[in-house]
Structure formats: structure tokens, C-alpha cells
């Protein structure tokens, strides 16, 4: 099992709308994420910096690098790309990988 962490930026500051959308996450998206080997997925919000911090566990044989080509993932990203968070020119959320510097089980 691998641990993966990354950060994104909420550009609108509307954390309640972001949370509402994720509270209503599409079952088909959850299925795609699980099939890609993702579990224990959490997103936290730092109000001071409007930074979203995400953590997830990945199976050793995960296919998470293929998610940008998945139609359901692309549809979700289109749904989220209305100014609520930062996106790049490929219509993907700006996501910055974080290096693990400590872990305790």
C-alpha cells in the first residue's frame, strides 16, 4: 500500500459549495476511483490559504495515473471547473504532489 498526498487551491473560497458537491459525489466516480486502486481518500481545507490537502491510499498495482483519460473523471472535472478551484490549460485541477517527510502507524 502506498500513501499519496497532494494539494489543490480553492479559488472561490466557497468551501461550503465544494463540500456540498463532494457530499453528493457520484457513485460511478467512487467506483472508478476504487477500481483504480484508491482508498481511504480524504480532503482537508486550510481556510487561511484556501488550500485543499488531499490524502489517499493506493494499492501497489494502482492505475491512478490513467484517471485523467477516464470519461467519468473528465465529467467530474468539467462539473468542478466553474471557478470554484484552480484548473490548468488541460482542464485538469491544479494538483501539486507533496513529499512525505514523516509517517507513524
ChimeraX attribute file (.defattr): number of C-alpha atoms within 10 A of each C-alpha:
attribute: neighborCount
match mode: 1-to-1
recipient: residues
	/A:1	12
	/A:2	11
	/A:3	16
	/A:4	16
	/A:5	18
	/A:6	16
	/A:7	18
	/A:8	20
	/A:9	21
	/A:10	23
	/A:11	14
	/A:12	14
	/A:13	17
	/A:14	13
	/A:15	18
	/A:16	9
	/A:17	12
	/A:18	15
	/A:19	14
	/A:20	10
	/A:21	13
	/A:22	11
	/A:23	9
	/A:24	8
	/A:25	12
	/A:26	12
	/A:27	9
	/A:28	11
	/A:29	16
	/A:30	15
	/A:31	12
	/A:32	17
	/A:33	20
	/A:34	18
	/A:35	13
	/A:36	18
	/A:37	17
	/A:38	22
	/A:39	17
	/A:40	10
	/A:41	15
	/A:42	11
	/A:43	15
	/A:44	12
	/A:45	17
	/A:46	12
	/A:47	11
	/A:48	7
	/A:49	10
	/A:50	17
	/A:51	17
	/A:52	18
	/A:53	19
	/A:54	18
	/A:55	17
	/A:56	16
	/A:57	17
	/A:58	21
	/A:59	15
	/A:60	10
	/A:61	10
	/A:62	17
	/A:63	15
	/A:64	16
	/A:65	8
	/A:66	9
	/A:67	14
	/A:68	14
	/A:69	9
	/A:70	11
	/A:71	12
	/A:72	18
	/A:73	18
	/A:74	15
	/A:75	12
	/A:76	13
	/A:77	16
	/A:78	13
	/A:79	11
	/A:80	17
	/A:81	16
	/A:82	11
	/A:83	12
	/A:84	17
	/A:85	21
	/A:86	18
	/A:87	20
	/A:88	10
	/A:89	7
	/A:90	8
	/A:91	13
	/A:92	16
	/A:93	18
	/A:94	16
	/A:95	17
	/A:96	12
	/A:97	12
	/A:98	13
	/A:99	9
	/A:100	9
	/A:101	5
	/A:102	5
	/A:103	6
	/A:104	3
	/A:105	2
